Structure formats: structure tokens, C-alpha cells
Amino acid sequence: MKPISALMVAAALVAGGVACAGSPDVKFGAIVSLQGVGAAYGNSIKNGIELAVEEINAAGGIHFKDSDVTKQITLMLRDTESDPIVATQHARELIDAGAHAVIGSDVSDVTLAIAPIFEEAEIVLLSPSSSSPKLTRAGDFIFRNFPSDELEALNTADYIYNKRGLRQAAIIANQNEFGIGIKNAFIERFRQLGGRVVGQTTYPPDATEFGSQVAEIMLLEVPAIYIAGYTRDTAAVVKALRDAGEDAELFATGAMLTEELDADGKVAVEGLYYPLASFDPDSEAPHVRAFVEAYRSKYGFEPDTYAGHGYDAVMMLAQAVQEAGLDHQEIRFYLNSMNPYDGVTGLTDFDDNGDVRKFHRMHVVRGGVGVPVDRAGAVPESAQQR
């Protein structure tokens, strides 16, 4: 099945006509962080979602297969404030409002809190950024087009061990669901490769001082330090390590967004390595170029991987509705069995658990900007076999 596009919708309108007046719209919910620790990710996702809905509606809407019915999308946007309690309230609101499918959330703690609500209601919940391995077992109606921490950890551990030749590492992790989940996944994969995790420490989600954690890690004298956190706490940990004289190579998670840092923060994370889920804004693929140009025109800046995953989430749900209708079970069945969707973030298909099979691309901060390692030029070689 080819992915839905604005052009395809327009063609379908010509062939099938417009739905009769008074027909209800297709209701997509979006439950994301516009405030709080996940705001950087949630706002990017929101932008991608809104652009996709705008494009589909501008082309006439979703034309239902083998019928003359076409419907516009109504987007019901809710701000979780990165708070699981707030999110659960909004989840019930969206169900009561008749959502046919819901996109969200961004922060793993929040998505794990709302997943049981949508699972019980038998409404598809599709997350464009939550990566906790616990979501794998969240239920039949829970999907994500963003790869699990287990896949990210595999890529990062492989890069550290096989590409950088570093055999020992220490870990500093945020104590939230995301930090602990990806820390554990990294440890498992690094050990499988033959690496040794010499030590680990954690910090509270609201921490602003990291002196004790840095002092503990520096005593280990390791060649690599893995920091499992979000953008701002990771940058603060990196700065604390460098200010203390730590010269180990530093690695972070795919939650790193250098554009969210101020000038001092960008300087602090110079040379930091981190993975990003598949999205190449420089791709020459026509559908990617069209997305990047439309996004830049609408918002005035470049899309990131989270915007791309939000955009693809809408397009996949729209395709599911186009092909299978509005029945909740049929939407779920379609997502489970669809051919790989060729979106702006690459090919997407789901396994039996609703997880996506995608890999990451390693980046390094150069001049305050994250650059794919394979495009960064000469990267200093690490001491081998340390």
C-alpha cells in the first residue's frame, strides 16, 4: 500500500466526490507536552501534526476507499504539561469527545500513564517519540513510530564499542522512566558486546546540581561516559564534567536537541556524541524535500526528527482510515498488517507489539550543531581497546 499524500487525496476527491453535508469529521486527538520537560519534543511534534492535517484538509480531506465519502480531519490538541496526571484527564476527554485515534505522547512517563486508558477504550494510541521498552507490552492498541530504547541502545553501544573502540564505560542517568529505561537497555547491549560498565549513578529529574554524581564518576577513570537524560539536564551534566576536568568521550541519548540550548549550552556540549532516529532533512527524496520546504515556509525554521515523526503519525493514521474506515478495531488491524509506510522519517512498519523497526544515525556536536558522524569530516580517533 502506497502512503497517503495530499496529491492522492485530491485525486480521490475527483474520482469519488465529496461526502454529504452534515457528516461528522474524522477526529484525531493529539496529546503532547507544550509545557514542561517534554516541551521541546512536544512542540515539534505538534508542528508536524498540524502541518499534516493542514495539507490533507487543504486537498479536500480523507476519501474513504470504495465509497463516495470524503471527510475533513478535526484535530483535538491537548497539552499534557509533561504531567501524567494532567495527561490522564485529557485522555478521558478525548475518548468522551469521540476520538477515532490519538497521537501521543512524547515523554515516556506520560505515554505509559495514558496507554492503559486508550487500551481499555480500544482506541489506537500512536506515539511519535516515546521510547520506553515498557511500551512494548502496553497493549494491542498502543503503537509507536519512534524506535524503542532497546534499538537506540543497540546503536549507541555498537558505536562506542565497535566504532570508537572503547571497552569500558560509566553511566549518569536521569531517574525518570526514560533515563532508567534507556540506561538499562544500554548496559545490557554494551555487556553483550563484551564491554564493561564500571559504574553508574543517577540524579533526580529536577536536579540542577551534579557535583556529587560527577565526583563519583571521575573516580572511575573510564574512557567513555554515557549520559541518559533529556537535552537540558544532559547539557548541564556535560558542563559539570568538563568543568571538573573530565576528558572521557561523552555520549548522550536521542533526546538531545542542540537547537534548544543557549550559546553557552552549545559550547558545553561540543564534541558530544548522540544518536537520532531516522530523519534526514537534507534528503533529495521528493516527499522529504516537500515536507522540509512546507515546514520551513509555515514555521520559519527547519524541522527536526520529532516534527517528522509527528507528521508521519498523522499520515499513517489518515491512510489507515482511508483504507479501513473509522472502526477502532479496523484501524488497529490495518496498522498491524500494513506494508512499510514510506514517510519523511523513512520506512515504517509495526511488529506484533506495535513497535517500529527503525534504526538510528550517530551525530556529533560540531560548532554547536549536531552533525551526522558520516558527514562530520575527520573525527578524532579514540584510544583503541581501552
C-alpha positions as CSV (number, residue, x, y, z in Angstrom):
1,M,0.0,0.0,0.0
2,K,1.4,3.4,-1.0
3,P,1.4,6.1,1.6
4,I,-1.4,8.7,1.5
5,S,-0.4,12.2,0.3
6,A,-2.2,15.4,-0.4
7,L,-2.0,14.7,-4.2
8,M,-3.6,11.3,-3.7
9,V,-6.4,12.8,-1.6
10,A,-7.1,15.4,-4.3
11,A,-7.2,12.7,-7.0
12,A,-9.6,10.7,-4.8
13,L,-11.9,13.7,-4.5
14,V,-12.2,13.9,-8.3
15,A,-13.0,10.3,-8.6
16,G,-15.3,9.9,-5.7
17,G,-16.9,13.2,-4.9
18,V,-17.4,14.9,-1.5
19,A,-19.3,13.4,1.5
20,C,-22.8,14.6,2.1
21,A,-23.3,17.7,4.2
22,G,-23.6,17.0,7.9
23,S,-21.3,14.0,8.0
24,P,-19.0,14.1,11.1
25,D,-15.3,14.7,10.6
26,V,-12.5,12.3,11.3
27,K,-11.4,13.1,14.8
28,F,-7.7,12.8,15.6
29,G,-6.6,13.6,19.1
30,A,-3.1,14.9,19.9
31,I,-1.9,14.7,23.5
32,V,1.6,16.3,23.7
33,S,3.8,18.4,26.0
34,L,3.6,22.1,25.1
35,Q,5.0,22.9,28.6
36,G,7.3,21.1,31.0
37,V,10.4,18.9,30.5
38,G,9.0,17.5,27.2
39,A,8.0,20.8,25.7
40,A,10.9,20.8,23.1
41,Y,9.8,17.5,21.8
42,G,6.0,18.1,22.1
43,N,6.1,21.4,20.3
44,S,8.0,19.9,17.4
45,I,5.5,17.0,17.2
46,K,2.6,19.5,17.3
47,N,4.1,21.4,14.4
48,G,4.4,18.2,12.3
49,I,0.9,17.1,13.2
50,E,-0.7,20.4,12.3
51,L,1.2,20.6,9.0
52,A,0.0,17.2,8.0
53,V,-3.6,17.9,9.0
54,E,-3.5,21.2,7.1
55,E,-2.2,19.5,4.0
56,I,-4.8,16.7,4.0
57,N,-7.7,19.1,4.7
58,A,-6.5,21.6,2.0
59,A,-6.6,18.8,-0.5
60,G,-10.2,18.0,0.4
61,G,-9.8,15.6,3.3
62,I,-9.7,11.8,3.6
63,H,-11.5,9.9,0.9
64,F,-12.8,6.5,2.0
65,K,-11.9,3.6,-0.1
66,D,-14.6,2.2,-2.4
67,S,-17.1,4.9,-1.5
68,D,-18.1,8.5,-2.3
69,V,-17.4,9.7,1.2
70,T,-14.8,12.3,2.0
71,K,-14.2,13.8,5.4
72,Q,-12.1,16.6,6.9
73,I,-9.9,15.9,9.9
74,T,-10.7,17.7,13.1
75,L,-7.6,17.9,15.3
76,M,-8.2,17.9,19.1
77,L,-5.0,19.1,20.7
78,R,-4.3,18.8,24.4
79,D,-1.3,19.9,26.4
80,T,-0.1,17.4,29.0
81,E,2.4,19.8,30.6
82,S,4.6,16.7,30.8
83,D,2.5,15.6,33.7
84,P,1.0,12.1,33.8
85,I,-1.9,13.2,35.9
86,V,-2.9,16.1,33.6
87,A,-2.4,13.7,30.6
88,T,-4.8,11.1,32.0
89,Q,-7.5,13.8,32.4
90,H,-7.0,14.8,28.8
91,A,-7.0,11.2,27.6
92,R,-10.5,10.7,29.0
93,E,-11.7,14.0,27.5
94,L,-10.5,12.8,24.0
95,I,-12.3,9.5,24.4
96,D,-15.5,11.3,25.5
97,A,-15.2,13.6,22.5
98,G,-15.2,10.6,20.2
99,A,-11.6,10.5,19.0
100,H,-11.1,7.9,16.3
101,A,-7.4,7.7,17.0
102,V,-4.9,9.6,19.2
103,I,-1.3,10.7,18.7
104,G,0.8,10.9,21.8
105,S,2.6,11.3,23.9
106,D,6.2,12.5,23.9
107,V,7.5,11.8,27.4
108,S,7.6,8.1,28.2
109,D,6.2,8.6,31.7
110,V,3.2,10.3,30.3
111,T,2.6,7.8,27.5
112,L,2.8,4.9,29.9
113,A,0.2,6.6,32.1
114,I,-2.3,7.1,29.3
115,A,-1.7,3.9,27.4
116,P,-4.0,1.7,29.7
117,I,-6.8,4.3,29.3
118,F,-6.7,4.0,25.5
119,E,-6.2,0.3,25.6
120,E,-9.3,-0.2,27.7
121,A,-11.3,2.1,25.4
122,E,-9.9,0.2,22.4
123,I,-8.7,3.3,20.6
124,V,-5.4,3.4,18.8
125,L,-2.7,5.5,20.6
126,L,0.3,6.2,18.3
127,S,3.3,7.8,20.0
128,P,5.8,9.7,17.8
129,S,8.6,9.9,20.4
130,S,8.1,7.7,23.5
131,S,10.9,5.1,23.6
132,S,10.5,3.2,26.9
133,P,10.8,-0.5,26.5
134,K,7.7,-0.9,28.8
135,L,5.5,0.4,25.9
136,T,6.2,-2.9,24.1
137,R,3.8,-4.6,26.4
138,A,1.3,-1.8,26.8
139,G,-1.4,-3.4,24.7
140,D,-2.9,-4.2,21.3
141,F,-4.0,-0.6,20.6
142,I,-0.7,1.0,21.6
143,F,1.7,1.8,18.7
144,R,4.8,4.0,18.2
145,N,6.5,5.0,15.0
146,F,9.6,6.0,17.1
147,P,12.1,3.3,17.9
148,S,12.4,1.8,21.4
149,D,15.2,2.5,23.7
150,E,16.4,-1.1,23.0
151,L,17.1,-0.2,19.4
152,E,18.7,3.1,20.3
153,A,20.8,1.4,23.0
154,L,21.9,-1.2,20.4
155,N,23.1,1.5,18.0
156,T,24.9,3.6,20.7
157,A,26.6,0.6,22.4
158,D,27.7,-0.7,19.0
159,Y,29.1,2.7,18.1
160,I,31.0,3.1,21.3
161,Y,32.4,-0.5,21.3
162,N,32.9,-1.3,17.7
163,K,33.4,2.1,16.0
164,R,35.2,4.0,18.8
165,G,36.9,1.0,20.2
166,L,36.1,1.8,23.8
167,R,35.7,-1.2,26.1
168,Q,34.7,0.4,29.4
169,A,32.0,3.0,30.3
170,A,30.3,4.7,33.2
171,I,26.7,6.0,33.2
172,I,25.0,9.0,34.6
173,A,21.2,8.7,34.3
174,N,18.1,10.7,35.0
175,Q,15.9,8.9,37.5
176,N,12.7,9.2,35.4
177,E,11.2,6.4,33.2
178,F,13.1,7.5,30.1
179,G,16.5,7.7,31.8
180,I,16.3,4.4,33.7
181,G,14.8,2.5,30.8
182,I,17.5,3.6,28.3
183,K,20.2,3.2,30.9
184,N,19.3,-0.5,31.4
185,A,18.9,-1.2,27.7
186,F,22.4,0.3,27.1
187,I,24.0,-1.7,29.9
188,E,22.5,-4.9,28.5
189,R,23.7,-4.3,25.0
190,F,27.2,-3.0,25.9
191,R,27.8,-6.1,28.0
192,Q,26.6,-8.4,25.3
193,L,29.2,-6.9,23.0
194,G,31.9,-7.5,25.6
195,G,32.1,-4.1,27.2
196,R,32.2,-3.4,30.9
197,V,30.1,-0.9,32.7
198,V,32.4,0.1,35.5
199,G,29.9,2.2,37.5
200,Q,26.7,4.2,37.3
201,T,24.9,6.9,39.2
202,T,21.6,8.8,38.9
203,Y,20.1,12.2,39.6
204,P,16.6,13.4,40.3
205,P,14.5,14.6,37.3
206,D,14.5,18.2,38.7
207,A,18.2,18.3,39.6
208,T,20.2,21.4,38.8
209,E,23.5,20.5,40.5
210,F,25.5,17.4,39.6
211,G,28.7,17.8,41.6
212,S,28.3,14.5,43.6
213,Q,27.5,12.5,40.5
214,V,30.5,13.9,38.6
215,A,32.8,13.3,41.5
216,E,31.7,9.7,41.8
217,I,32.1,9.0,38.1
218,M,35.5,10.8,37.8
219,L,37.0,8.4,40.4
220,L,36.4,5.5,37.9
221,E,38.7,7.0,35.2
222,V,36.8,5.5,32.3
223,P,37.3,6.3,28.6
224,A,33.6,6.7,27.9
225,I,30.6,8.2,29.8
226,Y,27.0,7.7,28.8
227,I,24.5,10.3,29.9
228,A,20.9,9.1,29.9
229,G,18.7,12.2,30.0
230,Y,16.9,15.0,28.2
231,T,18.5,17.9,26.4
232,R,19.0,20.4,29.2
233,D,20.0,18.1,32.0
234,T,22.4,16.3,29.7
235,A,24.0,19.6,28.8
236,A,24.3,20.5,32.4
237,V,25.9,17.2,33.2
238,V,28.3,17.6,30.3
239,K,29.3,21.1,31.5
240,A,29.8,19.8,35.1
241,L,32.1,17.0,33.8
242,R,34.2,19.3,31.6
243,D,34.4,22.0,34.3
244,A,35.8,19.3,36.6
245,G,38.4,18.3,34.1
246,E,36.9,15.1,32.8
247,D,38.4,14.2,29.4
248,A,36.5,11.0,28.7
249,E,34.5,10.8,25.5
250,L,30.9,11.7,26.2
251,F,27.8,10.1,24.7
252,A,24.1,11.0,25.1
253,T,20.6,9.8,24.1
254,G,18.4,10.6,21.1
255,A,16.6,13.2,23.3
256,M,19.4,15.7,22.6
257,L,18.3,18.7,20.7
258,T,21.1,21.2,20.3
259,E,18.8,23.9,19.0
260,E,17.1,24.1,22.4
261,L,20.3,25.2,24.1
262,D,21.6,28.7,24.5
263,A,25.0,29.8,23.3
264,D,26.8,28.6,26.5
265,G,25.0,25.3,26.4
266,K,26.0,24.7,22.8
267,V,29.6,25.4,23.7
268,A,29.4,23.0,26.6
269,V,28.2,20.0,24.5
270,E,30.8,20.5,21.8
271,G,32.1,17.0,20.8
272,L,29.2,15.2,22.4
273,Y,28.0,12.1,20.5
274,Y,24.4,11.0,20.3
275,P,22.0,9.0,18.1
276,L,18.9,10.4,16.3
277,A,16.0,8.3,15.0
278,S,15.9,8.2,11.2
279,F,15.2,11.6,9.6
280,D,17.4,13.3,7.0
281,P,16.3,16.9,6.3
282,D,18.9,17.0,3.5
283,S,17.5,14.0,1.7
284,E,16.8,14.5,-2.0
285,A,13.7,12.3,-1.9
286,P,10.8,14.4,-3.3
287,H,8.4,13.7,-0.4
288,V,11.1,14.7,2.1
289,R,12.0,17.8,0.2
290,A,8.3,18.8,0.0
291,F,7.9,18.3,3.8
292,V,11.0,20.3,4.7
293,E,10.1,23.1,2.4
294,A,6.4,23.2,3.6
295,Y,7.6,23.1,7.2
296,R,10.1,25.9,6.7
297,S,7.5,28.0,4.9
298,K,4.9,27.5,7.7
299,Y,7.2,27.9,10.8
300,G,10.3,29.7,9.6
301,F,12.8,27.1,10.7
302,E,14.0,23.6,9.9
303,P,12.0,20.5,11.1
304,D,13.7,18.1,13.4
305,T,13.2,14.3,13.8
306,Y,10.3,14.8,16.2
307,A,8.4,17.1,13.8
308,G,9.0,14.4,11.1
309,H,7.6,11.6,13.3
310,G,4.6,13.7,14.2
311,Y,3.9,14.4,10.6
312,D,4.2,10.7,9.6
313,A,1.9,9.7,12.5
314,V,-0.9,11.7,11.0
315,M,-0.3,10.5,7.5
316,M,-0.3,6.8,8.6
317,L,-3.5,7.2,10.6
318,A,-5.1,9.0,7.7
319,Q,-4.1,6.2,5.4
320,A,-5.5,3.7,7.8
321,V,-8.8,5.5,7.9
322,Q,-8.8,5.9,4.2
323,E,-8.3,2.1,3.7
324,A,-10.1,0.6,6.7
325,G,-12.7,3.2,7.8
326,L,-13.4,4.6,11.3
327,D,-14.0,1.4,13.2
328,H,-11.4,1.3,16.0
329,Q,-10.6,-2.4,15.5
330,E,-10.2,-2.0,11.8
331,I,-7.8,0.9,12.3
332,R,-5.7,-1.3,14.6
333,F,-5.9,-4.3,12.2
334,Y,-4.7,-2.0,9.4
335,L,-1.7,-0.7,11.3
336,N,-0.7,-4.2,12.3
337,S,-0.8,-5.5,8.7
338,M,0.1,-2.6,6.5
339,N,3.1,-2.7,4.2
340,P,6.0,-0.5,5.2
341,Y,5.0,3.1,5.0
342,D,7.4,5.3,3.1
343,G,7.3,8.5,5.2
344,V,9.6,11.5,5.7
345,T,11.3,9.6,8.5
346,G,11.9,6.5,6.4
347,L,10.2,3.2,6.1
348,T,7.8,2.4,9.0
349,D,6.1,-0.9,9.8
350,F,5.0,-2.3,13.1
351,D,5.8,-5.7,14.7
352,D,3.2,-7.7,16.7
353,N,3.7,-5.4,19.7
354,G,3.1,-2.2,17.8
355,D,6.8,-1.3,17.9
356,V,8.5,0.1,14.8
357,R,11.6,-1.4,13.2
358,K,13.9,1.6,12.7
359,F,17.5,2.4,13.4
360,H,19.4,5.5,14.4
361,R,22.2,7.6,13.0
362,M,25.0,8.8,15.2
363,H,25.6,12.5,15.4
364,V,28.4,14.7,17.0
365,V,28.1,18.3,18.0
366,R,30.3,20.5,15.8
367,G,30.1,24.3,16.2
368,G,27.1,24.0,18.4
369,V,25.2,21.9,15.8
370,G,24.5,18.2,15.7
371,V,26.1,16.8,12.5
372,P,25.8,13.1,11.3
373,V,29.1,11.5,12.1
374,D,29.4,10.3,8.5
375,R,29.3,13.9,7.4
376,A,31.3,15.5,10.2
377,G,34.7,15.1,8.5
378,A,37.6,13.8,10.4
379,V,36.5,12.7,13.9
380,P,39.4,12.4,16.4
381,E,40.3,8.8,17.0
382,S,39.8,7.4,20.5
383,A,42.5,5.3,22.2
384,Q,41.7,1.8,21.0
385,Q,40.9,-1.1,23.2
386,R,40.7,0.9,26.4
